[in-house]
Structure formats: C-alpha cells, structure tokens
Amino acid sequence: MARGLELDLHLRPGLPNDGFIAEAIGNLAGYTLAARRGERLGWQVLRVETATGHFYRLIVRHPERALDLGIGHELRAILDGLSRETPEGLRARFDSAQREGLKPIRLRHIKQTVDVWRDDFWNWLG
C-alpha cells in the first residue's frame, strides 16, 4: 500500500485481546470514513513490534489523490468516538458493520527498525 495518513493507536496497557480491539477500531474507522465521504478508501491496521513492546498503527489512503487535507480531521473525529466504546460495544459495531458490507482488513504484524537519522544525537552535531 502506498503511503497515506498514518495514525498511531496506543491502547490501554493490559487490555485483554488488544489485537482484536485495534483491528476493530481500525476497520470501523476506515469503513466509517469511506461511507461518510462516499469514496473508496484503502486502509491497513498494523501491530508494530518495538524493542520495548508494541503499539498499533492505522494507515488510511485515498487511491486517487495523494493529498486530501480534510481526511485527517475527519478520521481523528471518528477515532475519538470509537475510543469511548467498550470492548463489547466495539464487537457489536464491528459485527454490524460486517453485515452492512465491511470486508475487514486483517491485522498485519511488522517490526519497527530504529531510524538513526531521526535520532536526536544527529541534531547535536548540527
């Protein structure tokens, strides 16, 4: 998938079945955004493994346009609403969206590599 808007999803530590929660939030956010805009959007939900743990990342892109200024604001508002849901509420919304036509994108696992060029050490050499 080409680069798009990337948003990190940091779930509460110790949340049971956090993989499903992240997958449901990401898919519901992408599906809801596409439905509201009446456009075809692509999205991915990633579990990013780091040296100290993991977090989740949602990537959303518009296949026809590389730049869409309103998409970030709309997506953040949708995610804000989804963050208030309980795990049971998310499961119910996820199941309902699948009955309405959502074809869920499964969670992908990746490892994050350290980018030394973005490390603050290089800023000191300035």
PAZAPA-4460 file (N, C-alpha, C; in steps of 0.05 Angstrom, whole numbers, plus 32768, in hexadecimal, padded with zeros to 4 digits):
% residues 126
    n_x    n_y    n_z   ca_x   ca_y   ca_z    c_x    c_y    c_z   seq   type   mol
   8011   7FE9   8000   8000   8000   8000   8012   8019   8000     1      M     A
   800C   802C   7FEF   801B   8045   7FEF   8016   8054   8008     2      A     A
   8029   8066   800F   8027   8075   8027   800D   8085   8028     3      R     A
   8003   8089   803F   7FEB   8099   8043   7FEC   80A6   805E     4      G     A
   7FD6   80AC   8069   7FD5   80B8   8084   7FDA   80A2   8098     5      L     A
   7FED   80A6   80A9   7FF4   8092   80BE   7FED   809D   80D9     6      E     A
   7FDF   808D   80E9   7FD8   8095   8104   7FDF   807D   8116     7      L     A
   7FEE   8083   812B   7FF4   806E   813F   7FDD   806B   8152     8      D     A
   7FD7   8052   8159   7FC2   804C   816C   7FCF   8040   8184     9      L     A
   7FCE   804E   819A   7FD9   8043   81B3   7FC2   803B   81C5    10      H     A
   7FC0   8021   81C9   7FAA   8017   81DA   7FB3   8015   81F7    11      L     A
   7FA0   8014   8208   7FA5   8013   8225   7FB5   7FF9   822A    12      R     A
   7FCC   7FFB   8239   7FDC   7FE3   823F   7FCB   7FCF   824E    13      P     A
   7FCF   7FB5   8248   7FC1   7FA0   8256   7FA5   7F9B   824B    14      G     A
   7F9D   7FA8   8236   7F82   7FA4   822B   7F81   7F88   821F    15      L     A
   7F6E   7F78   8228   7F6C   7F5D   821D   7F64   7F5E   8200    16      P     A
   7F70   7F4C   81F0   7F6A   7F4A   81D3   7F6E   7F64   81C4    17      N     A
   7F85   7F71   81CA   7F8A   7F8B   81BE   7F8D   7F8A   81A0    18      D     A
   7F95   7F73   8195   7F97   7F70   8178   7F7C   7F73   816A    19      G     A
   7F68   7F66   8176   7F4D   7F69   816B   7F43   7F86   816D    20      F     A
   7F48   7F92   8185   7F3F   7FAE   8189   7F4B   7FC0   8174    21      I     A
   7F65   7FBE   816F   7F72   7FCF   815B   7F68   7FC9   813F    22      A     A
   7F64   7FB0   8139   7F59   7FA8   811F   7F3D   7FB3   811B    23      E     A
   7F2C   7FB1   812F   7F11   7FBB   812E   7F11   7FDA   812B    24      A     A
   7F21   7FE8   813B   7F22   8005   813A   7F2B   800E   811E    25      I     A
   7F41   8002   8114   7F4C   800A   80FB   7F38   8005   80E4    26      G     A
   7F2C   7FEE   80E3   7F19   7FE7   80CE   7F00   7FF8   80D0    27      N     A
   7EF6   7FFD   80E8   7EDE   800E   80EB   7EE4   802A   80E3    28      L     A
   7EFC   8034   80EA   7F03   8050   80E2   7F05   8052   80C4    29      A     A
   7F13   8040   80B7   7F16   8041   809A   7EFB   803E   808C    30      G     A
   7EEB   802C   8094   7ED1   8027   8088   7EBE   803F   808C    31      Y     A
   7EBD   8049   80A4   7EAC   8060   80AA   7EB5   8079   809A    32      T     A
   7ECF   807E   8099   7ED9   8094   808A   7ED2   8092   806C    33      L     A
   7ED6   807A   8061   7ECF   8076   8044   7EB1   807A   8040    34      A     A
   7EA0   8070   8052   7E83   8073   804F   7E7B   8090   8051    35      A     A
   7E86   809F   8064   7E7F   80BB   8067   7E87   80CC   804F    36      R     A
   7E9E   80C6   8044   7EA8   80D5   802D   7E9C   80CB   8013    37      R     A
   7E91   80B3   8013   7E87   80A8   7FFA   7E9D   80A2   7FE6    38      G     A
   7EB4   809A   7FF1   7ECC   8095   7FE0   7ED7   807A   7FE7    39      E     A
   7EE7   806F   7FD5   7EF5   8056   7FD9   7F10   805D   7FE6    40      R     A
   7F15   8053   7FFE   7F2E   8057   800C   7F3B   803D   8012    41      L     A
   7F55   803D   8015   7F64   8026   801D   7F6F   802A   8039    42      G     A
   7F71   8015   8048   7F7D   8017   8063   7F8A   7FFD   806B    43      W     A
   7F9C   8000   807F   7FA9   7FE9   808B   7FAB   7FEE   80A9    44      Q     A
   7FAB   7FD9   80B8   7FAF   7FDA   80D5   7FC7   7FC9   80DB    45      V     A
   7FDB   7FD6   80E7   7FF5   7FC8   80EC   7FFA   7FC6   810A    46      L     A
   8005   7FAF   8112   8010   7FAC   812D   802E   7FB0   812A    47      R     A
   8038   7FC5   8135   8054   7FCC   8132   8063   7FC3   814B    48      V     A
   8075   7FB0   8147   8086   7FA5   815C   809F   7FB7   815F    49      E     A
   80A4   7FBF   8177   80BC   7FCF   817D   80CE   7FBF   8191    50      T     A
   80E5   7FCA   8197   80F7   7FBD   81AA   80EB   7FBB   81C6    51      A     A
   80D8   7FCD   81CC   80CD   7FCF   81E7   80B0   7FC6   81E9    52      T     A
   80A3   7FBE   81D3   8087   7FB7   81D4   807B   7FB9   81B9    53      G     A
   8062   7FC3   81B8   8054   7FC6   819E   803F   7FDC   81A0    54      H     A
   8037   7FE5   8189   8021   7FF8   8187   8014   7FF2   816C    55      F     A
   7FFE   7FFF   8166   7FF0   7FFB   814D   7FF0   8014   813D    56      Y     A
   7FEE   8010   8122   7FEF   8027   8110   7FD9   8023   80FB    57      R     A
   7FCA   8038   80F6   7FB6   8038   80E1   7FC0   8049   80CA    58      L     A
   7FC0   803E   80B2   7FC8   804C   809A   7FAF   804D   8088    59      I     A
   7FA8   8066   8080   7F91   806A   806E   7F9B   807A   8056    60      V     A
   7F93   8072   803F   7F9A   8081   8027   7F83   8082   8013    61      R     A
   7F84   8097   8004   7F71   809B   7FEE   7F7F   8091   7FD5    62      H     A
   7F73   807E   7FC7   7F81   8073   7FB0   7F85   8086   7F98    63      P     A
   7F74   809A   7F96   7F76   80AD   7F7F   7F85   80C6   7F85    64      E     A
   7F86   80CE   7F9F   7F93   80E7   7FA6   7FA9   80E2   7FBB    65      R     A
   7FC0   80EE   7FB7   7FD5   80EB   7FCB   7FD1   80FF   7FE2    66      A     A
   7FC4   8115   7FDC   7FC1   812A   7FF0   7FA3   8130   7FF4    67      L     A
   7F99   812C   800C   7F7E   8132   8013   7F7E   813E   802F    68      D     A
   7F7B   8158   8030   7F7F   8166   804A   7F6A   8160   805F    69      L     A
   7F52   815A   8057   7F3C   8155   806A   7F3C   8139   8076    70      G     A
   7F4A   8127   806A   7F48   810B   8072   7F52   8107   808F    71      I     A
   7F67   8114   8096   7F73   8111   80B1   7F60   811B   80C7    72      G     A
   7F54   8131   80C2   7F41   813C   80D6   7F29   812A   80DA    73      H     A
   7F1E   8120   80C4   7F07   810E   80C5   7F0E   80F4   80D3    74      E     A
   7F25   80E9   80CC   7F2E   80D0   80D8   7F32   80D2   80F6    75      L     A
   7F3E   80E8   80FE   7F43   80EC   811B   7F29   80EE   812A    76      R     A
   7F15   80FB   811F   7EFB   80FD   812C   7EEE   80E2   812E    77      A     A
   7EF0   80D1   811A   7EE5   80B6   811B   7EF3   80A6   8130    78      I     A
   7F0E   80A7   8130   7F1D   8098   8144   7F17   80A1   8160    79      L     A
   7F12   80BB   8164   7F0B   80C5   817E   7EF1   80B9   8188    80      D     A
   7EDD   80B6   8176   7EC4   80A9   817D   7EC7   808C   8183    81      G     A
   7ED8   807E   8174   7EDC   8061   8178   7EEC   805C   8192    82      L     A
   7EFC   806F   819A   7F0C   806B   81B2   7EFB   806A   81CB    83      S     A
   7EE3   8074   81CA   7ED1   8074   81E1   7EC1   8059   81E4    84      R     A
   7EC3   8048   81D0   7EB4   802F   81D0   7EC1   801B   81E3    85      E     A
   7EB1   800A   81EE   7EBA   7FF3   81FD   7EC2   7FDD   81EA    86      T     A
   7ED2   7FC9   81F3   7ED8   7FB3   81E0   7EBF   7FA5   81D6    87      P     A
   7EAA   7FA2   81E6   7E91   7F96   81DE   7E83   7FA7   81C9    88      E     A
   7E84   7FC1   81CD   7E78   7FD4   81BA   7E86   7FD4   81A0    89      G     A
   7EA1   7FD2   81A1   7EB0   7FD0   8188   7EAA   7FB7   8178    90      L     A
   7EA8   7FA1   8187   7EA1   7F87   817A   7E86   7F89   816C    91      R     A
   7E72   7F95   817A   7E57   7F98   816E   7E58   7FA9   8156    92      A     A
   7E66   7FC0   8157   7E68   7FD2   8140   7E77   7FC5   8129    93      R     A
   7E8C   7FB6   812F   7E9C   7FA8   811B   7E8B   7F93   810D    94      F     A
   7E7C   7F83   811C   7E6A   7F6F   8110   7E54   7F7C   80FF    95      D     A
   7E49   7F92   8109   7E34   7FA0   80FA   7E3F   7FAB   80E0    96      S     A
   7E57   7FB7   80E1   7E63   7FC2   80C8   7E69   7FAC   80B4    97      A     A
   7E71   7F94   80BE   7E76   7F7E   80AB   7E5C   7F75   809E    98      Q     A
   7E46   7F76   80AC   7E2C   7F6F   80A0   7E24   7F84   808B    99      R     A
   7E2D   7F9D   808F   7E26   7FB3   807D   7E39   7FB3   8065   100      E     A
   7E4F   7FA4   8065   7E60   7FA3   804E   7E7E   7FA7   8053   101      G     A
   7E86   7FAC   806C   7EA2   7FAE   8072   7EB0   7F94   806D   102      L     A
   7EC5   7F95   805D   7ED7   7F7E   805A   7EF0   7F84   806A   103      K     A
   7EF3   7F78   8082   7F09   7F80   8093   7F24   7F7A   8088   104      P     A
   7F36   7F8C   808D   7F52   7F89   8086   7F60   7F7D   809F   105      I     A
   7F6C   7F67   809C   7F78   7F59   80B3   7F91   7F68   80BD   106      R     A
   7F97   7F65   80D6   7FAE   7F72   80E4   7FC7   7F66   80D8   107      L     A
   7FDA   7F78   80D1   7FF4   7F70   80C8   8009   7F75   80DE   108      R     A
   801D   7F64   80E0   8032   7F67   80F4   804B   7F70   80E6   109      H     A
   8058   7F86   80F0   8071   7F8F   80E5   8084   7F95   80FD   110      I     A
   809E   7F96   80F7   80B2   7F9F   810A   80BB   7FBA   8103   111      K     A
   80BD   7FCC   8118   80C7   7FE7   8113   80E5   7FE7   8116   112      Q     A
   80F2   7FF1   8101   810F   7FF4   8103   8116   8011   810C   113      T     A
   812C   8013   8119   8134   802E   8123   8140   803D   810C   114      V     A
   8136   8056   8108   8140   8068   80F3   8154   807B   8100   115      D     A
   816E   8075   80FE   8182   8085   810C   8183   80A2   8100   116      V     A
   817A   80A6   80E9   817A   80C0   80DD   8166   80D3   80EA   117      W     A
   8152   80C7   80F7   813E   80D7   8105   8144   80D8   8123   118      R     A
   815A   80CC   812B   8162   80CC   8147   816C   80E8   814F   119      D     A
   8166   80F1   8168   816E   810B   8171   818C   810F   8172   120      D     A
   819B   80F9   8173   81B8   80FB   8172   81C2   810B   815A   121      F     A
   81B6   8107   8143   81BE   8115   812B   81B8   8133   812D   122      W     A
   81A4   813B   813C   819D   8157   813F   81B3   8166   814E   123      N     A
   81C1   8158   8160   81D7   8164   8170   81EF   816A   815E   124      W     A
   81F3   815B   8149   820A   8160   8138   8206   8178   8126   125      L     A
   81EC   817F   8122   81E2   8194   8112   81F2   81A4   8101   126      G     A
***
